[in-house]
Amino acid sequence: MSLMFYKNKLKIKKPNSKIINFDNFAENINSDLCSENLKEAGKISYNYQNTSGTLESEIGFTELALPISDGSLETRIIRNFNDTDVKKLWHFKYFDHVYNCVADKIIFCSADGRLSVLSVFDYDKNSYILDIEAFGNLPVGINYCIEGEDFMIFSGGSSLVAYTSRRLPIYNENCPPLLSICKAYDNIFAILAGDRNKLLYTPNTNPLALSDINEKMDLTGEAGRLCSLINFDDYLFIFREFGITKLSKYGSADNFSISEIYQSSARIYENTISVCGNEIIFLAQDGIYKFSGTNTEKIKLNIDKFFDGIANNDSSACYSKGKYILACRLNFGDEREVGCETYADGFKNNAIIILDLNSKKFSIMRGLDISSLLSLNAGSLSTILATFNGEHSKKIGIIDTSASIFDTELNCLWQSGKFDFGEFEKLKIIKKIFIKTKENCKIILKSDIEEKIFTINAGPSTQCINTKLKGKVFEVSISSDGKTHISNFKLKADIE
């Protein structure tokens, strides 16, 4: 008997495979992504800088160290002999008549209202308390030249004080406490701290002549109280709680014209108003805005949800090298606690947004409770200084590339929105992860069915990890600590 064998002609259907390549790390995150808006993009990202298409973590703050001279690589760490909380910083740039050159100092105010000073370029590691009466409130301060001599003008107590490097402070006891001071049209203008509907002005340019008997304009209106004065594009702009007023002058007499050029229902935060080249950037209650001198426009960043339900009364900002740097409080809408968010006594701010004003790319740092920022441009040195609330309140920090805050590594996270590989109704199996990472990291894959966590060790080349995670809709997150460089991230799935 002979046996017959026949070919098996039954065709086995191969699953359709799809690969998602997360090269869109270079795209801004979108906090509005939800299950009705399925997209393989970032929904949350913090402490990563992803503008180059890779996930990198390198921005941090360390204890203030400054060069011994302009251009020197040798630095010295500055000591705060006041040993109290540091609240605010100013850069005093002045002409030194002794050495016949431009010089730079940093002045800071402590919680006790005392001012201290240190030189930017020097061998001296110490800061020194100035022989100036303590301020009852956190003062405002401006650089100002009076009759050929550079001063720092401060107001925050019972009198206005003019400080210079080579003489005793000058007091103007006739000047009431001020909230903002500005020179425009050969006049000095100021907002009264005690009556923020009034604009004080004097017909000369010497702030030491400011007095309670000077002329006052009553600007009471629907745009709210006065907040800040900015001389911009040859006009004086008055930023208010809910709008912007333009003050123009005609002729040589005190002929002023007032026009309301912007009004909003969203409050403007005065400490975030910053002249950034040919525009003014500021934070309002619902997001970041730009003002050209004529038009006000919200900058579309797709992170509106982060501002939901948040009052940013303690926010501050500065401008440096084409970037708007904003310290604020954000609502990340998750259950994580990062850095300052773990403080037992709470926190005021928890984030920094670094926005490139040309490309509109931005990155977010999370876990920092920063009370004020200063853009320092002295000689060849261009950097950012910061003061802090909470455990670092007695320190002055300088931005660096450590991906840590005073030697504590930052926790970094990138999280996608929900995605379905373009096949919503079909069951999918994510079979493999591809990733290249120079440091250890963790990947969490979630679906509507299950969740898996993968620990990835650093390696020189792209790694392939088997996953086998089932579901119809997915979400992925990547996290790491400290300095990180992640690229070539892909997910491969079979669609049944």
C-alpha positions in Angstrom: 0.0 0.0 0.0 1.4 3.4 -0.9 0.8 6.6 0.9 -0.2 9.8 -0.9 0.8 13.3 0.5 -0.9 16.5 -0.7 0.2 20.1 -0.4 -1.7 22.1 2.3 -3.2 24.9 0.3 -4.9 26.6 3.4 -3.8 30.2 3.4 -2.9 31.7 6.8 -3.6 35.4 6.9 -0.6 37.3 8.1 -1.4 40.2 10.5 -0.9 43.7 9.2 2.0 45.4 10.9 2.4 49.1 11.6 5.3 51.1 13.0 5.0 54.5 14.8 8.2 56.5 14.6 8.2 59.1 17.4 10.3 61.6 15.4 7.8 64.2 16.5 9.7 64.7 19.7 10.6 67.9 18.0 7.0 69.0 18.0 5.5 71.0 20.9 3.4 69.1 23.3 -0.4 69.5 23.2 -2.2 69.3 26.6 -5.6 69.2 24.8 -5.0 65.7 23.4 -7.8 63.4 24.5 -9.6 60.2 23.5 -11.5 62.1 20.9 -8.3 63.5 19.4 -6.2 60.4 18.8 -2.6 61.3 17.9 0.8 60.0 18.4 2.1 63.3 19.9 3.2 64.5 23.3 0.5 65.4 25.8 2.8 66.1 28.8 6.6 66.7 28.8 8.7 68.2 31.5 12.5 68.5 32.2 13.2 67.3 28.7 14.3 69.6 25.9 12.9 68.1 22.8 13.3 70.8 20.2 16.0 68.8 18.2 13.8 65.7 17.7 15.5 63.8 20.6 14.6 63.8 24.3 17.4 65.5 26.1 17.7 66.7 29.7 20.4 69.2 30.5 19.0 72.4 32.0 19.3 72.9 35.7 20.3 75.4 38.4 23.4 75.4 40.7 24.8 77.6 43.4 25.9 81.0 42.0 29.5 81.0 40.8 30.8 84.0 38.9 34.1 84.5 37.0 37.0 86.3 38.7 37.3 88.5 35.6 35.5 88.9 32.3 36.2 85.8 30.1 38.0 83.9 32.8 37.3 80.2 33.3 38.1 80.5 37.0 35.1 81.2 39.1 34.2 81.7 42.8 31.1 80.7 44.7 29.2 83.6 46.2 28.4 83.5 49.8 25.3 85.2 51.3 26.3 86.7 54.6 22.8 88.0 55.3 21.8 84.3 55.8 18.1 85.1 55.2 15.7 84.3 52.3 16.7 86.1 49.0 13.6 87.6 47.4 14.7 89.6 44.3 17.7 90.4 42.2 18.8 93.5 40.2 21.7 94.0 37.8 23.4 97.4 38.4 25.4 98.4 35.4 27.4 101.6 35.9 30.4 103.6 34.7 33.2 103.3 37.3 34.8 106.8 37.4 37.8 105.4 39.4 38.8 102.8 36.9 37.3 104.6 33.9 35.3 101.6 32.7 31.8 100.0 32.7 31.3 97.8 35.8 28.6 95.4 36.9 27.1 94.5 40.3 24.3 92.3 41.5 22.0 93.7 44.2 19.6 91.5 46.0 16.9 92.1 48.6 16.4 89.7 51.5 13.3 88.8 53.4 14.2 91.3 56.2 14.1 94.2 53.6 17.9 94.7 53.5 19.8 95.1 50.3 23.1 93.4 49.6 25.6 93.8 46.8 28.3 91.8 45.1 30.6 92.3 42.1 30.0 90.2 38.9 33.7 90.1 38.1 36.0 89.9 41.2 38.1 87.6 43.4 35.9 88.4 46.4 33.5 85.6 47.2 31.4 87.7 49.6 28.2 89.7 49.3 27.9 92.8 51.5 24.9 94.3 53.2 24.4 97.9 52.0 24.1 100.7 54.5 20.6 101.5 53.4 17.5 101.5 55.6 15.5 98.2 55.4 12.5 98.4 53.2 9.1 97.6 54.6 8.0 96.0 51.3 9.8 94.3 48.5 11.1 97.3 46.6 11.0 98.1 42.9 14.4 99.1 41.4 15.6 100.7 38.1 19.0 101.6 36.7 19.0 105.4 36.2 21.6 108.1 35.2 21.4 111.4 37.0 23.7 114.2 35.8 26.2 111.8 34.3 26.3 109.4 37.3 24.7 105.9 37.3 22.4 105.1 40.2 20.0 102.3 41.3 16.8 103.9 42.3 14.7 101.9 44.9 11.2 102.5 46.3 9.5 100.2 48.8 9.5 102.0 52.1 8.9 105.4 53.5 11.3 107.1 51.0 12.9 106.7 47.6 16.6 105.8 47.7 19.3 106.4 45.1 22.4 104.1 45.4 25.7 104.6 43.6 29.0 102.9 44.0 31.0 105.9 45.1 29.0 107.9 47.6 26.5 107.5 50.4 22.9 106.7 49.5 20.6 109.7 48.7 17.1 109.7 50.2 14.0 111.4 48.9 11.7 111.4 51.9 9.0 113.4 50.0 8.3 110.6 47.6 5.5 108.2 48.4 6.0 104.4 47.9 6.0 103.5 44.2 5.0 100.3 42.3 6.7 101.2 39.0 8.9 104.0 37.7 9.6 104.9 34.1 11.2 107.8 32.1 9.3 108.9 28.9 8.8 112.2 27.0 11.4 114.0 29.3 9.1 113.2 32.3 9.3 110.7 35.1 6.1 108.7 35.5 5.3 106.4 38.5 2.5 104.3 39.8 1.6 104.9 43.4 1.7 101.8 45.5 -0.9 103.2 47.8 -3.4 104.3 45.1 -2.9 102.1 42.0 -5.5 104.1 40.0 -3.2 107.2 40.0 -0.3 108.0 37.8 2.3 110.3 39.3 4.5 112.5 37.0 7.0 115.2 37.2 8.0 117.7 34.5 11.7 116.9 34.8 13.8 113.7 34.5 15.2 113.5 38.0 13.4 110.9 40.1 14.9 112.5 43.3 12.4 115.3 42.6 9.4 113.0 42.8 7.0 114.2 45.4 3.5 113.6 46.7 2.7 117.1 45.5 3.5 116.3 41.8 0.7 116.1 39.3 -1.4 112.9 39.3 -3.6 111.5 36.6 -6.6 109.5 37.7 -6.9 106.5 35.4 -9.7 104.7 37.1 -11.4 102.4 34.5 -12.7 99.0 33.5 -9.2 97.8 32.7 -8.5 97.7 36.4 -5.6 99.1 38.5 -2.2 100.1 37.2 0.5 97.5 37.3 3.6 98.4 35.3 5.0 101.2 33.1 7.0 100.4 29.9 8.6 102.9 27.6 8.4 101.0 24.3 8.5 102.1 20.6 8.6 105.8 21.7 5.4 105.6 23.7 4.5 105.0 27.3 2.4 101.9 27.9 0.6 101.4 31.1 -0.1 97.7 31.8 -3.1 97.2 34.0 -4.8 94.3 35.6 -7.0 93.7 32.6 -5.7 95.8 29.8 -3.1 98.1 28.3 -3.3 101.9 28.1 -1.2 104.1 25.8 -0.1 107.5 26.9 1.0 110.0 24.3 2.4 113.5 24.6 1.9 116.4 22.2 4.0 119.5 22.2 6.3 120.8 24.9 3.6 121.3 27.6 1.9 118.6 29.6 -0.5 117.7 26.9 -1.2 114.0 27.2 -3.5 111.8 25.3 -4.9 108.6 26.9 -6.1 105.7 24.7 -7.2 102.2 25.8 -5.7 99.8 23.2 -6.3 96.4 24.8 -8.8 95.1 27.3 -9.3 91.5 28.4 -11.3 89.4 30.9 -8.1 87.5 31.8 -5.9 89.1 34.4 -2.3 90.2 33.4 0.5 89.3 35.9 2.7 92.3 36.2 6.0 90.6 37.1 5.9 88.6 33.8 5.8 91.7 31.5 9.1 91.7 29.6 10.4 93.7 26.6 11.7 91.0 24.2 13.3 92.7 21.3 10.6 94.3 19.1 7.6 93.0 21.2 6.5 92.7 24.8 5.6 89.3 26.2 3.5 88.7 29.2 1.5 86.0 31.1 -2.3 86.4 31.5 -4.6 84.1 33.4 -5.3 82.0 30.3 -1.9 81.9 28.6 1.1 83.8 27.2 0.5 86.9 25.0 2.6 89.1 22.8 2.1 92.9 22.3 3.6 94.8 19.3 2.7 98.3 20.4 -0.5 98.2 18.5 -1.8 94.7 18.5 -2.1 92.1 21.3 -2.2 88.4 20.4 -2.3 85.2 22.4 0.6 82.9 21.5 -0.8 79.5 20.5 1.1 76.9 22.5 -1.6 74.3 23.0 -1.0 74.1 26.8 -4.1 76.1 27.9 -5.2 73.2 30.2 -2.0 73.7 32.3 -3.3 77.2 33.3 -6.8 76.0 34.2 -7.8 77.0 37.7 -4.4 78.5 38.5 -3.7 82.0 39.9 -0.2 83.0 39.0 0.2 85.9 41.4 3.8 84.9 42.2 5.0 84.4 38.6 8.0 86.2 37.1 9.8 86.3 33.8 12.9 87.6 31.9 14.2 87.7 28.4 17.5 86.2 27.3 19.0 85.3 23.9 15.7 85.3 22.0 13.9 83.3 24.7 11.2 84.3 27.1 11.8 82.5 30.4 8.7 82.3 32.6 8.6 81.0 36.2 5.0 80.1 37.1 2.5 77.6 38.5 1.1 75.0 36.2 -1.7 72.4 36.6 -0.3 69.3 35.0 -3.5 67.4 35.7 -1.8 64.2 36.9 -1.2 62.6 40.3 2.6 62.9 40.2 4.6 65.0 42.6 7.9 66.4 41.3 10.5 68.3 43.2 9.0 71.3 45.1 5.5 69.7 44.8 6.5 67.4 47.6 7.1 70.3 50.0 5.2 69.8 53.3 4.4 73.6 53.4 3.3 73.7 49.8 4.7 75.7 46.9 4.0 78.9 45.0 5.5 78.1 41.6 6.3 74.7 40.2 7.5 75.2 36.6 9.6 77.2 34.1 8.5 77.7 30.5 11.4 78.4 28.1 9.9 79.8 24.9 11.9 80.5 21.7 10.2 83.6 20.3 11.4 82.9 16.8 10.4 79.3 16.3 7.7 79.2 19.1 9.2 75.9 20.3 9.2 75.6 24.1 10.2 73.3 26.9 9.0 73.0 30.4 10.9 72.5 33.6 8.9 71.1 36.5 9.6 70.9 40.2 11.2 74.3 40.7 9.7 76.9 43.1 11.3 80.0 41.7 10.5 83.4 43.2 12.3 85.7 40.7 14.4 85.6 37.6 17.2 87.9 36.3 18.8 88.0 32.9 22.4 88.9 33.5 24.4 90.4 30.6 27.8 91.6 31.8 30.8 91.8 29.5 30.9 88.4 27.7 28.8 86.8 30.4 25.1 86.1 29.4 23.2 83.9 31.8 20.1 83.5 34.0 20.0 83.9 37.8 17.1 82.8 40.0 15.9 83.1 43.6 13.8 80.4 45.2 10.9 79.7 47.6 11.1 76.7 50.0 14.2 74.7 50.8 16.5 76.8 48.5 15.2 80.2 49.6 18.6 81.4 51.0 20.4 80.7 47.7 20.9 82.4 44.4 21.0 80.0 41.6 22.6 80.2 38.1 21.3 78.2 35.2 23.6 75.4 34.0 23.6 72.1 32.1 23.5 69.7 35.0 19.8 68.6 34.7 19.6 69.0 38.4 18.6 71.5 41.1 21.5 72.1 43.5 22.8 68.6 42.9 19.4 66.9 43.1 18.6 65.2 39.7 15.4 66.3 38.0 12.8 63.6 37.2 12.0 63.8 33.5 8.8 62.6 31.7 7.4 62.6 28.2 3.9 61.2 27.8 2.0 60.7 24.6 -1.7 61.3 23.9 -3.9 58.3 23.2 -3.3 56.6 19.8 -4.7 53.6 17.9 -2.4 53.0 14.9 -5.1 54.4 12.6 -7.4 51.4 13.3 -9.7 52.3 16.1 -12.0 49.3 16.1 -9.4 46.6 15.6 -7.4 44.7 18.3 -3.7 45.5 18.2 -0.7 43.9 19.8 2.4 46.1 20.3 5.1 43.6 19.7 8.3 45.6 20.0 9.8 48.8 21.3 12.9 50.3 19.5 14.9 52.9 21.4 18.4 54.3 21.7 19.3 55.8 25.1 22.6 57.0 26.6 21.2 56.7 30.1 18.9 54.3 31.9 15.2 55.1 31.4 11.7 53.6 32.0 8.9 53.0 29.5 5.3 52.5 30.5 2.9 51.1 27.9 -0.8 51.4 28.6 -3.8 50.2 26.7 -7.5 49.9 27.4 -6.8 46.3 28.4 -3.4 46.1 30.2 -0.3 48.0 31.3 3.4 47.0 31.2 6.6 48.7 32.5 10.0 48.2 30.9 13.3 49.3 32.4 15.8 50.1 29.6 19.5 50.1 30.3 21.8 52.6 28.6 23.5 51.4 25.4 25.5 52.6 22.4 23.0 51.5 19.8 19.3 51.1 19.1 17.8 48.4 21.3 14.8 46.1 20.5 12.5 45.1 23.4 9.7 42.5 23.0 6.5 43.7 24.6 3.3 41.9 23.5 0.8 44.4 24.8 -2.8 44.0 23.6 -5.4 46.7 23.2 -7.3 49.0 20.9 -6.2 52.4 22.2 -2.7 53.0 23.7 -0.6 55.5 25.6 3.2 55.5 26.2 5.4 57.4 28.5 9.2 57.7 29.0 10.8 58.8 32.2 14.4 59.2 33.5 16.4 61.1 36.1 19.2 63.6 35.4 21.0 64.0 32.1 19.4 62.0 29.3 19.6 61.6 25.6 16.9 59.4 24.0 16.3 58.9 20.3 15.2 56.4 17.6 12.0 55.6 19.6 9.5 53.4 17.7 6.6 51.1 18.4 5.8 48.1 16.2 2.3 46.6 16.4 0.4 43.8 14.7 -3.2 44.6 13.7 -5.6 41.6 13.8 
